[in-house]
């Protein structure tokens, strides 16, 4: 099968000859990644596995981090990653084949069914899994990072992580759009979990910092959950226009108008109830955030979702005086069914996020160069 492959050198000489090496800190152990278009054997199927013929796979900033390097040649992705891996963790496709035991638990599954799959693979046995904290699994894997992912013709996933997209067939006008929507469940699921586990309530005014794919997904979720006014901030005029089209109440360029001034203007000095940080450069936004806290209402909810490049210096006093609530989130388990239902009910139209579709063949050229830029919404590979 045709697949995009990231092949990295392993720093530890004991593993230099291994064709597969897994680390929890890729930026410390993996160097000089090469991105190739390769012909790989079709994946082996276990008894509860499903072979998915991939039809759409979104590209993520983490894919760029896995293929770009620092000055010493180390990959910039700081989390779990394998040294030989097919990336792609936002995908949808059709059931091509299934293992011998799948029908025991999923009796109505059919070859050709439209499906997607979550990328967080929990073991089911560790202490975190025993209490349902699957995203904190002590022995887990992640599709597209430590297990081969969706930038390939086929991907194999255990059936317990696979979700049927049949409800979307009545919502979207073509099957191709069902696959595109299905590939967007993953980025929405992480955001949905972050928001629903916070103190956000319907009617709350919201500030979204960063209007890339995560920020745009946050706009979709906040609207679906009944937010009041939603202020979007991003330096990219294209992304601001896209956010406005998706439903932001107003958008600002933070390099032209400080975010705290934008909040004052749009809320008539009332402030916002929720700040959703999705820029990935929280250190640049921190001064503005603290000013909003100081001037604004009590009980502000800060939701940090973007990965900050540097440590933040925090003075706890404003947090104490204003009863600020600070939360973060990673992973996305236990919310996929709700996202699919929100898509099906037309509460969210995820397709507006997609600004570019590309072929599998061009990815090895573009991905290492980071040429997807900072002006796009979601870029999706069509297979």
Residue pairs with C-beta under 8 A, 6 or more apart in sequence:
1 39
1 40
1 41
1 42
1 152
1 153
1 154
2 37
2 38
2 39
2 152
2 153
2 360
3 37
3 38
3 39
3 40
3 86
3 148
3 151
3 152
3 153
4 35
4 36
4 37
4 38
4 86
4 87
4 88
4 151
4 152
4 360
4 363
4 364
4 367
5 35
5 36
5 37
5 38
5 40
5 84
5 85
5 86
6 33
6 34
6 35
6 66
6 67
6 84
6 85
6 86
6 87
7 33
7 34
7 36
7 83
7 84
8 26
8 30
8 31
8 32
8 33
8 34
8 75
8 81
8 83
8 84
9 16
9 30
9 31
9 32
9 33
9 83
10 16
10 18
10 21
10 29
10 30
10 31
10 83
11 28
11 29
11 30
11 31
11 74
12 21
12 29
15 21
15 83
18 83
19 84
20 82
20 83
20 84
21 29
21 30
21 82
21 83
21 84
22 80
22 81
22 82
22 83
22 146
23 29
23 30
23 80
23 81
23 82
23 83
24 79
24 80
25 78
25 79
26 66
26 75
26 77
26 78
26 79
26 80
26 81
27 70
27 74
27 75
27 76
27 77
27 78
28 74
30 74
30 75
30 81
30 83
31 69
31 72
31 73
31 74
31 75
32 69
32 73
33 66
33 67
33 69
33 75
33 368
35 67
35 363
35 364
35 367
35 368
36 364
37 360
37 361
37 363
37 364
40 86
40 152
42 51
42 154
43 51
43 148
43 154
43 155
43 156
44 156
45 51
45 97
45 98
45 99
45 156
46 99
46 158
47 99
47 100
47 101
47 102
48 99
48 101
48 102
48 105
48 158
48 159
48 160
49 98
49 99
49 102
49 156
49 157
49 158
49 159
50 95
50 97
50 98
50 99
50 102
50 109
50 115
50 117
50 156
50 157
50 158
50 159
50 162
51 95
51 96
51 97
51 98
51 154
51 155
51 156
52 91
52 93
52 94
52 95
52 96
52 115
52 117
52 150
52 154
52 155
52 156
52 157
52 162
53 93
53 94
53 95
53 96
53 153
53 154
54 88
54 91
54 92
54 93
54 150
54 151
54 152
54 153
54 154
54 155
54 383
55 92
55 93
55 94
55 176
55 179
55 382
55 383
56 91
56 92
56 93
56 176
56 179
56 180
56 182
56 183
56 380
56 381
56 382
56 383
57 88
57 90
57 91
57 92
57 149
57 150
57 151
57 183
57 380
57 381
57 383
58 88
58 90
58 91
58 183
58 184
58 186
58 187
58 213
58 378
58 379
58 380
58 381
59 88
59 90
59 363
59 367
59 372
59 378
59 379
59 380
59 381
60 89
60 90
60 187
60 213
61 212
61 213
61 280
62 77
62 89
62 145
63 87
63 88
63 144
63 367
64 367
64 370
64 372
65 75
65 76
65 77
65 78
66 75
66 76
66 77
66 81
66 85
66 87
66 145
67 75
67 87
67 367
67 368
68 75
68 76
68 368
68 370
69 75
69 76
70 76
75 81
77 145
78 307
79 145
80 141
80 142
80 145
80 146
81 145
81 146
82 145
82 146
82 147
85 144
85 145
85 146
85 147
85 148
85 149
86 144
86 148
86 149
86 150
86 151
86 152
86 155
87 144
87 145
87 149
87 151
88 143
88 144
88 149
88 150
88 151
88 152
88 155
88 381
89 119
89 142
89 143
89 144
89 145
89 149
89 150
89 186
90 119
90 150
90 183
90 184
90 185
90 186
90 187
91 116
91 117
91 149
91 150
91 151
91 155
91 182
91 183
91 186
92 114
92 115
92 116
92 165
92 178
92 179
92 180
92 181
92 182
92 183
92 185
93 114
93 115
93 116
93 150
93 155
93 179
93 383
94 111
94 112
94 113
94 114
94 115
95 109
95 110
95 111
95 112
95 113
95 115
96 111
96 154
97 111
98 106
98 109
98 111
98 159
99 159
102 109
102 159
103 109
105 159
106 159
113 164
113 165
113 166
114 164
114 165
114 166
114 168
114 169
114 175
114 178
114 179
114 182
115 162
115 163
115 164
115 165
115 182
116 162
116 163
116 165
116 182
116 183
116 185
116 186
116 336
117 143
117 155
117 157
117 161
117 162
117 163
118 143
118 161
118 163
118 186
118 189
118 332
118 333
118 336
119 142
119 143
119 144
119 145
119 149
119 186
119 332
120 134
120 135
120 137
120 140
120 142
120 161
120 331
120 332
120 333
121 137
121 140
121 141
121 142
121 143
121 147
121 158
121 161
122 128
122 129
122 134
122 135
122 137
122 140
122 333
123 129
123 137
123 138
123 139
123 140
125 139
126 137
126 138
126 139
127 138
128 134
128 136
128 137
128 138
129 137
129 138
132 334
134 140
134 331
134 333
134 334
135 330
135 331
135 332
135 333
136 331
141 147
143 149
143 150
143 155
143 157
144 150
144 151
148 155
148 156
149 155
150 183
151 360
151 363
151 381
152 360
153 383
163 185
163 336
163 337
163 340
165 178
165 181
165 182
165 340
167 340
167 341
167 343
167 344
168 178
168 181
168 182
168 340
168 343
168 344
169 175
169 178
170 344
171 181
171 343
171 344
171 345
171 346
172 178
172 181
172 351
176 382
177 351
180 350
180 351
180 354
180 380
181 343
181 350
181 351
183 380
184 217
184 350
184 351
184 353
184 354
184 378
185 336
185 339
185 340
185 343
185 350
186 332
187 213
187 214
187 217
187 378
188 217
188 220
188 221
188 339
188 348
188 350
189 332
189 335
189 336
189 339
190 214
190 305
190 329
190 330
190 331
190 332
191 214
191 217
191 218
191 221
191 305
192 221
192 332
192 335
192 338
192 339
193 329
193 331
193 332
193 334
193 335
194 276
194 303
194 305
194 327
194 328
194 329
195 218
195 221
195 222
195 225
195 276
195 303
196 225
196 335
197 327
197 329
198 274
198 301
198 303
198 325
198 327
199 299
199 301
199 325
200 206
200 222
200 225
200 227
200 273
200 274
200 301
200 303
201 273
202 225
202 226
202 227
203 226
203 227
203 228
204 227
204 228
204 272
204 273
204 274
204 301
205 227
205 228
205 229
205 230
205 231
205 267
205 270
205 271
205 272
205 273
205 274
206 222
206 227
206 228
206 229
206 230
206 231
206 272
206 273
206 274
206 275
206 276
207 231
207 233
207 259
207 263
207 272
207 274
207 275
207 276
207 292
208 215
208 218
208 219
208 222
208 230
208 231
208 232
208 233
208 243
208 248
208 276
208 278
209 215
209 233
209 234
209 254
209 259
209 275
209 276
209 277
209 278
209 279
209 285
209 289
209 306
210 233
210 234
210 277
210 278
210 279
210 280
210 281
210 306
211 219
211 232
211 233
211 234
211 236
211 239
211 240
211 242
211 243
211 248
211 251
211 278
212 234
212 239
212 278
212 279
212 280
212 374
212 376
212 377
213 353
213 377
213 378
214 278
214 305
214 306
215 232
215 234
215 239
215 243
215 276
215 278
215 279
216 239
216 242
216 243
216 246
216 352
216 353
216 377
216 378
217 350
217 353
218 276
218 278
218 305
219 230
219 232
219 243
219 246
219 247
219 248
220 246
220 247
220 348
220 349
220 350
220 353
221 348
222 230
222 274
222 276
223 230
223 246
223 247
223 347
223 348
224 342
224 347
224 348
227 274
229 249
229 250
229 266
229 267
230 247
230 248
230 249
231 248
231 249
231 250
231 251
231 252
231 262
231 263
231 266
231 272
232 240
232 243
232 244
232 248
232 250
232 251
232 252
233 251
233 252
233 253
233 254
233 259
233 262
234 240
234 243
234 251
234 253
234 254
234 279
235 253
235 254
235 255
235 374
236 374
236 375
237 253
238 355
238 375
238 376
239 374
239 375
239 376
239 377
240 251
240 252
240 253
241 251
242 352
242 353
242 355
242 377
243 251
244 250
244 251
245 352
246 352
246 353
249 266
250 262
250 266
252 259
252 262
254 262
254 285
254 288
258 288
258 291
259 285
259 288
259 289
259 292
260 288
260 291
260 292
260 295
263 271
263 272
263 292
263 296
264 295
269 295
270 296
270 297
271 292
271 295
271 296
271 297
271 300
272 292
272 296
272 297
272 300
273 297
273 299
273 300
273 301
274 300
274 301
274 303
275 289
275 292
275 300
275 301
275 302
275 303
276 303
276 305
277 285
277 289
277 302
277 303
277 304
277 305
277 306
278 305
278 306
279 285
279 306
280 306
280 307
280 308
280 309
281 306
281 308
281 309
282 289
282 304
282 306
282 308
282 312
283 308
283 309
283 310
283 311
283 312
286 312
286 313
289 302
290 315
290 318
292 300
293 300
293 318
293 319
293 322
293 324
294 318
294 322
296 322
297 322
298 322
298 323
298 324
299 322
299 323
299 324
299 325
300 322
300 324
300 325
301 324
301 325
301 327
302 324
302 325
302 326
302 327
303 327
303 328
303 329
304 326
304 327
304 328
305 328
305 329
318 324
319 326
339 348
342 348
343 349
343 350
352 377
353 377
353 378
354 377
354 378
354 379
354 380
355 376
355 377
355 378
355 379
356 372
356 376
356 379
356 380
357 379
357 380
357 381
357 382
358 366
358 379
358 380
358 381
358 382
359 381
359 382
360 381
360 383
363 381
366 372
372 379
